[in-house]
Amino acid sequence: MKIARLGEQGREIPVVIAADSTGAETVYDARPVTPAIDGAFLANDGLDSLRTALSAGTLPVLENAAELRIGSPISRPNNVICIGMNYAAHAAESGALPPTIPVVFLKPNNTVAGPFDASPIPPLSAKYDWEVELGIVVGREVSYLSDVSEAASAVAGYVVANDLSEREYQLPGAAGQWTKGKSLPKSTPLGPWLIPASDVDANNLQLKSWVNGEIRQDSNTADLIFDVPTIIHHLSQYMTLEPGDVILTGTPEGVALSGRFPYIQDGDVVEVEIADLGRQRQEFFRAGTTAAATASGSTAKEA
């Protein structure tokens, strides 16, 4: 079962994508169960309700679904919480030692974008970078968990994320601050789908990224320094995690910061993929130019 939101920005329709009786993948309208895929829906066992409705055959097929834009699979989260340098090889290419405790930072929730939306490069940016990441979607409120074993039940599901980062703004220098480098418009594409946690082995997922069709990153979540339960337990000691929050778990080696590849340029196409969770594609344009995209993102048919 895949959970998605289709339609123009701000008017997305919640849907379930699943095989029909013939085995063909079909898009079902989830509005008989919920008007939105958000924290309140997840906190009230919404995914189980969708499974029940799907099994009972009470969800209608969404006509013309293939013509609709694919949005972020979850409405704007309250928080986007990120873990930095969570793969040893990426820490090394960043010039840092592997962390002994999770490195935590936040991204504004207004950075969330659809997985195929055209993506702006900041007007003065020279070092815009890609980062394929496993995203955790929180399903219940947690705070001060007493043990790592309690953490798994907080996960509603998983998404593909691209944590786009402006390195000149992020890293030491005249303007170097992580918040500045991680807060740019549409710098957190999510999706195309939310996959329920029960359907995913988060400890063994292949992550890949490409720029203009050339492979950049190729790793596995088995190489995470801090796994999903450890991350959730750790965060719960410092903040309240709420239903609908998204946690980005870090990126593997193979980014432009390594010095092995050029940074993103106007006209580049970046694709990121996680096995079983789907694939994104962003075409980049320089913000403030006449090329500023009128495109609002690929449709379900194109995806």
C-alpha positions as CSV (number, residue, x, y, z in Angstrom):
1,M,0.0,0.0,0.0
2,K,1.3,3.4,-1.1
3,I,-0.1,6.6,0.3
4,A,0.2,9.7,-1.9
5,R,-1.3,13.2,-2.5
6,L,-2.2,14.2,-6.0
7,G,-3.2,17.6,-7.5
8,E,-2.1,21.2,-7.6
9,Q,-0.2,22.6,-4.7
10,G,-2.5,23.3,-1.8
11,R,-5.3,21.3,-3.2
12,E,-3.9,17.8,-3.2
13,I,-6.2,14.8,-3.0
14,P,-5.2,11.9,-0.6
15,V,-5.0,8.6,-2.4
16,V,-4.0,5.0,-1.9
17,I,-2.2,3.1,-4.6
18,A,-2.6,-0.6,-4.5
19,A,-3.1,-3.6,-6.8
20,D,-6.7,-4.3,-7.8
21,S,-8.3,-7.7,-8.3
22,T,-6.4,-8.2,-11.6
23,G,-3.1,-7.3,-10.1
24,A,-2.9,-4.0,-11.8
25,E,-1.8,-1.0,-9.8
26,T,-4.8,1.3,-9.2
27,V,-5.2,4.7,-7.6
28,Y,-8.0,4.9,-5.1
29,D,-9.5,8.1,-3.7
30,A,-8.9,8.2,0.1
31,R,-11.3,11.1,0.9
32,P,-14.1,8.8,2.2
33,V,-11.7,8.0,5.0
34,T,-9.8,11.3,5.4
35,P,-9.5,14.8,3.9
36,A,-5.8,14.9,4.5
37,I,-2.7,12.9,5.2
38,D,-1.4,14.8,8.2
39,G,-0.5,14.3,11.8
40,A,-4.0,14.0,13.1
41,F,-4.8,11.3,10.6
42,L,-1.7,9.3,11.5
43,A,-2.3,9.7,15.2
44,N,-5.8,8.2,14.9
45,D,-4.7,5.0,13.3
46,G,-5.4,6.4,9.9
47,L,-3.2,3.9,8.0
48,D,-5.1,1.0,9.5
49,S,-8.4,2.7,8.5
50,L,-7.2,3.0,4.9
51,R,-6.1,-0.7,4.9
52,T,-9.6,-1.7,6.2
53,A,-11.4,0.5,3.6
54,L,-9.2,-0.8,0.8
55,S,-9.9,-4.4,1.8
56,A,-13.6,-3.7,2.1
57,G,-13.7,-2.2,-1.4
58,T,-15.2,1.1,-0.2
59,L,-12.6,3.4,-1.8
60,P,-13.6,4.6,-5.3
61,V,-11.1,4.6,-8.1
62,L,-9.8,8.2,-8.7
63,E,-10.5,9.1,-12.3
64,N,-7.7,10.8,-14.3
65,A,-5.2,10.2,-11.5
66,A,-2.4,9.8,-14.0
67,E,-2.9,13.4,-15.2
68,L,-2.4,14.9,-11.7
69,R,0.7,16.4,-10.2
70,I,2.3,14.3,-7.4
71,G,2.7,16.3,-4.2
72,S,4.5,15.6,-1.0
73,P,2.8,12.5,0.5
74,I,2.2,14.2,3.8
75,S,0.7,17.7,4.4
76,R,3.2,20.2,5.7
77,P,4.8,18.6,8.8
78,N,5.0,20.5,12.0
79,N,8.8,19.8,12.2
80,V,11.4,18.6,9.8
81,I,14.2,17.2,12.0
82,C,17.5,16.1,10.4
83,I,20.5,14.0,11.4
84,G,23.8,15.0,10.0
85,M,26.8,12.9,9.0
86,N,25.1,9.6,9.8
87,Y,27.1,7.6,7.3
88,A,30.8,7.2,8.2
89,A,32.0,7.7,4.5
90,H,30.0,10.9,4.2
91,A,31.5,12.2,7.4
92,A,34.9,11.5,6.0
93,E,34.2,13.3,2.7
94,S,32.9,16.2,4.7
95,G,36.3,16.4,6.5
96,A,34.8,15.2,9.8
97,L,35.2,12.2,12.1
98,P,32.1,10.0,12.4
99,P,30.0,11.4,15.2
100,T,29.6,9.5,18.5
101,I,26.2,11.0,19.2
102,P,23.6,12.1,16.6
103,V,24.2,15.5,15.0
104,V,20.8,17.2,15.0
105,F,19.5,20.3,13.1
106,L,16.1,21.5,11.8
107,K,14.7,22.6,8.5
108,P,11.8,24.9,8.1
109,N,8.6,23.1,7.2
110,N,8.0,25.5,4.3
111,T,11.0,23.8,2.5
112,V,8.9,20.7,1.8
113,A,8.1,20.3,-1.9
114,G,6.7,17.6,-4.2
115,P,9.0,14.9,-5.5
116,F,8.9,16.1,-9.2
117,D,8.5,19.9,-8.7
118,A,10.9,22.1,-10.5
119,S,13.6,23.1,-8.0
120,P,15.1,26.6,-7.7
121,I,18.9,27.2,-7.2
122,P,19.3,30.3,-5.0
123,P,20.2,33.4,-7.1
124,L,23.7,33.8,-5.5
125,S,24.4,30.1,-4.9
126,A,27.6,28.5,-6.1
127,K,27.5,25.3,-4.1
128,Y,24.1,23.8,-4.2
129,D,24.2,20.1,-3.4
130,W,22.0,17.0,-3.4
131,E,21.5,14.4,-0.6
132,V,19.4,11.3,-0.9
133,E,17.9,10.4,2.5
134,L,15.5,8.0,4.2
135,G,12.7,10.0,5.8
136,I,10.9,8.8,8.9
137,V,7.3,9.9,9.3
138,V,6.3,10.0,13.0
139,G,3.0,8.4,13.8
140,R,2.5,9.2,17.5
141,E,3.6,11.7,20.1
142,V,6.8,10.7,21.9
143,S,8.8,12.4,24.6
144,Y,11.5,11.1,27.0
145,L,11.4,7.5,25.8
146,S,12.9,5.3,28.5
147,D,14.4,2.7,26.1
148,V,15.3,2.3,22.4
149,S,12.9,-0.6,22.2
150,E,9.9,1.8,22.5
151,A,10.9,3.8,19.5
152,A,9.8,1.5,16.7
153,S,6.1,2.0,17.5
154,A,6.5,5.8,16.9
155,V,7.1,5.3,13.2
156,A,4.1,5.6,10.9
157,G,6.1,5.1,7.7
158,Y,8.9,6.1,5.4
159,V,9.5,8.4,2.5
160,V,12.3,9.3,0.1
161,A,13.8,12.7,0.7
162,N,16.3,15.0,-1.0
163,D,18.0,17.3,1.6
164,L,19.2,20.0,-0.8
165,S,22.0,22.0,0.8
166,E,23.8,25.2,0.0
167,R,27.3,24.4,1.2
168,E,28.7,28.0,1.1
169,Y,25.9,29.1,3.3
170,Q,26.1,26.1,5.5
171,L,29.7,25.6,6.3
172,P,32.3,27.9,8.0
173,G,32.9,31.2,6.3
174,A,31.4,34.7,6.2
175,A,27.9,33.4,6.2
176,G,28.5,29.8,7.3
177,Q,25.6,28.5,9.4
178,W,23.7,25.2,9.0
179,T,20.3,26.8,9.3
180,K,21.1,29.2,6.4
181,G,22.4,26.4,4.2
182,K,19.4,24.1,4.9
183,S,16.4,26.5,4.7
184,L,16.1,27.4,1.1
185,P,12.8,27.3,-0.9
186,K,11.7,23.8,-2.0
187,S,14.9,22.3,-0.6
188,T,13.1,19.3,0.9
189,P,11.3,17.3,-1.8
190,L,9.5,14.3,-0.2
191,G,7.9,11.3,-1.8
192,P,6.5,10.2,-4.2
193,W,4.8,7.9,-1.6
194,L,4.5,7.2,2.1
195,I,5.0,3.5,2.7
196,P,3.7,2.2,6.1
197,A,6.4,1.0,8.5
198,S,5.0,-2.5,8.6
199,D,5.9,-2.8,4.9
200,V,9.5,-1.6,5.1
201,D,12.8,-3.1,6.4
202,A,14.4,0.2,7.2
203,N,17.7,-1.6,8.1
204,N,18.3,-2.7,4.5
205,L,17.3,-0.2,1.9
206,Q,19.4,0.7,-1.1
207,L,19.8,4.5,-1.6
208,K,21.0,6.0,-4.9
209,S,21.3,9.4,-6.6
210,W,22.0,10.6,-10.1
211,V,22.9,13.9,-11.7
212,N,22.1,14.1,-15.4
213,G,21.9,10.3,-15.5
214,E,25.3,9.7,-13.9
215,I,25.4,7.8,-10.6
216,R,26.5,9.8,-7.6
217,Q,25.5,8.0,-4.5
218,D,25.0,4.2,-4.0
219,S,24.7,2.9,-0.5
220,N,22.5,1.1,2.0
221,T,20.8,2.0,5.2
222,A,22.6,-0.9,6.8
223,D,25.5,1.5,6.9
224,L,23.8,4.1,9.1
225,I,25.8,5.0,12.2
226,F,22.6,5.6,14.2
227,D,19.6,3.4,13.1
228,V,16.0,4.5,13.2
229,P,15.1,3.4,16.8
230,T,18.3,5.0,18.1
231,I,17.5,8.3,16.3
232,I,14.0,8.5,17.7
233,H,15.0,7.6,21.2
234,H,17.8,10.2,21.2
235,L,15.5,12.9,19.8
236,S,12.9,12.2,22.4
237,Q,15.3,13.2,25.1
238,Y,15.5,16.7,23.7
239,M,12.2,17.5,22.0
240,T,8.6,16.2,21.7
241,L,8.1,14.4,18.4
242,E,4.6,14.9,17.1
243,P,2.5,12.9,14.6
244,G,3.3,14.0,11.1
245,D,6.8,15.2,11.9
246,V,9.4,14.1,9.4
247,I,12.9,13.0,10.4
248,L,15.7,12.9,7.8
249,T,18.2,10.2,8.7
250,G,21.4,11.5,6.9
251,T,23.0,10.9,3.5
252,P,25.7,8.6,2.3
253,E,28.9,9.5,0.5
254,G,28.8,10.8,-3.1
255,V,27.7,14.5,-2.8
256,A,29.4,17.5,-4.5
257,L,30.9,18.5,-1.2
258,S,33.3,15.6,-1.6
259,G,35.1,17.6,-4.4
260,R,34.7,14.7,-6.8
261,F,31.6,16.2,-8.6
262,P,30.5,19.6,-9.7
263,Y,27.7,21.3,-7.7
264,I,24.2,21.6,-9.2
265,Q,23.9,23.9,-12.2
266,D,21.0,25.6,-14.0
267,G,19.3,22.9,-16.2
268,D,20.7,19.9,-14.2
269,V,18.4,17.0,-13.4
270,V,18.8,15.3,-10.1
271,E,17.2,11.9,-9.3
272,V,17.1,10.2,-5.9
273,E,15.8,6.7,-5.2
274,I,15.4,4.4,-2.3
275,A,14.5,0.8,-3.0
276,D,10.8,0.0,-2.3
277,L,10.1,3.7,-1.5
278,G,10.2,5.2,-5.0
279,R,12.2,7.7,-7.1
280,Q,12.2,11.5,-7.3
281,R,13.3,13.8,-10.2
282,Q,14.0,17.5,-9.9
283,E,15.0,19.8,-12.8
284,F,16.9,22.8,-11.5
285,F,16.6,26.4,-12.6
286,R,18.3,29.6,-11.3
287,A,15.8,31.5,-9.2
288,G,15.1,35.0,-10.3
289,T,15.7,34.2,-14.0
290,T,13.2,34.1,-16.8
291,A,13.7,30.3,-16.8
292,A,11.9,30.3,-13.4
293,A,9.8,27.3,-14.0
294,T,6.2,27.5,-14.8
295,A,6.2,23.8,-14.4
296,S,4.6,22.6,-11.2
297,G,5.9,19.1,-11.3
298,S,5.5,15.8,-13.1
299,T,2.2,14.0,-13.2
300,A,1.5,10.5,-11.9
301,K,1.6,9.2,-15.5
302,E,5.1,10.7,-16.0
303,A,6.3,9.3,-12.7
